[in-house]
Amino acid sequence: MDNFINKEYINELLENAKNATEEQIGIVLNKAKNLKKLSHEEVAILLQIRTDEQTKNLYEAAGHIKNRLYGNRVVLFAPLYVSNYCTNNCTYCGYKRDNKFPRTKLNQQQISDEIKVLEKLGHKRLALEVGEDKINSNIDYVLDTIDWIYQAGDIRRINVNIAATTVENYKRLKEKEIGTYILFQETYDKDAFEKYHPKSLKGNYERQLYAHHNAMEAGIDDVGGGVLFGLADYKVEVLSLLLHNEELENKYNVGFHTISVPRLQKAEGMDLTDYQHLITDEDFKKIVTILRLAVPYTGLILSTRESKEIREQLIECGITQISAGSQTGVGGYKESEKDLEVNQFELSDERSPIEIIKWLLKMNYLPSYCTACYRMGRTGDHFMDIVKAGKIGSMCHPNALMTLSEYVRDFGDNELLELSNIFIENEITKIDNEVIRKTLRKNLIRISKGESDLYV
């Protein structure tokens, strides 16, 4: 099957960009800062930046765009792993078929227990994670799990990360009113893809590559992509991600709602020395900044695989969503209450959500648990139209302040109460629209009296 990822074309772009002049680089950065779409050639030029001065200008441009479009908001979420059954044999994954350990999946009561812990942590937005196993964790189990999560408490948005499936199954997911359907290509390098997914259902490159097409054919209008950086040349991966995004835009009028940037980490049954494309912190920062310039309206997600220091730097130059208080093992949240650890891979940021929130506030970032766009039907191309018109900030900012106030009321300590009171009052003064400002103040009073899930 022919596909839209042309490796020869990508390599030619990168080769031609090696000799870009300072003037050419400056023109590309100015174009990006003005929110004009970059060509493939221009993105390739940014990927070939080498000098300290050029890199500094790259970071500054990405920070400018991040602040202009998203302000100081940072969305918080948590992954929920419900099954580690998997028939795939991905070489880098702790859940791969060849790893021998007791497999498990959560039943309704166990999922309810996980939700209770997650809600104690303040979470309202989850990313559902399920291994691929057509017997033990098939689509029916996934659909039941979504029902069980919503029944268990006050979770407001479930993003779903499951293996590539059929249009019919995606239609069933759509009926459950999921948030974003997320699937990482892992690597766009076909040879590397087949090497790292041996004798697996997931080893079908085209099946993986066209999964988002099938999801959108089924009516799911928010889809998320990503690359596991470290499996292949990151410059090729970035350009491939953008070609994939462009393919979806051309066919469905909207590209990726979010792009995730996980980096290969140590997991059970694998050795990092077997992977020849591991990336440095500096290259990782370049990846995020270039993506922010190339797809300014797309959310960028960073997980707790990364350290506090790296997360801080990447939030400054492009990241808009981070996980907080994550457990990456099945039943991990309940087990964490007993001081037991069942994580699938090594975490670098093990701080609790309240610690993350205090950290963000001290850096003048607004932690957000907002799900208002999803609840108001602002999804797909409708959402992108609002973002590109520059209107999303006037909605997101007050809604994020309300979710922060709700969190502080329910879970805050004295330190967080003091931090948030000063922060929220300062943020209110930034709102130019008097009607929204007055509505926000009224809603904050309602929240203080016990109401929840308020938004504009």
RARA-V532188 format. One record per helix or strand. SS is the DSSP state (A for helix, B for strand). FROM is the first residue (numbers start at 1). LEN is the number of residues. If there is no record, write none. Layout:
SS;FROM;LEN
SS;FROM;LEN
This chain:
A;7;11
A;22;12
A;40;8
A;52;19
B;73;11
B;105;1
A;108;13
B;125;6
B;133;1
B;137;1
A;139;14
B;157;5
A;167;9
B;181;2
B;186;1
A;190;7
A;201;3
A;205;5
A;211;7
B;223;5
B;229;1
A;234;19
B;258;3
B;263;1
B;267;1
A;272;3
A;281;14
B;299;4
A;308;10
B;321;3
A;332;5
B;345;1
A;353;10
B;366;3
A;372;4
A;380;9
A;392;20
A;414;15
A;434;15
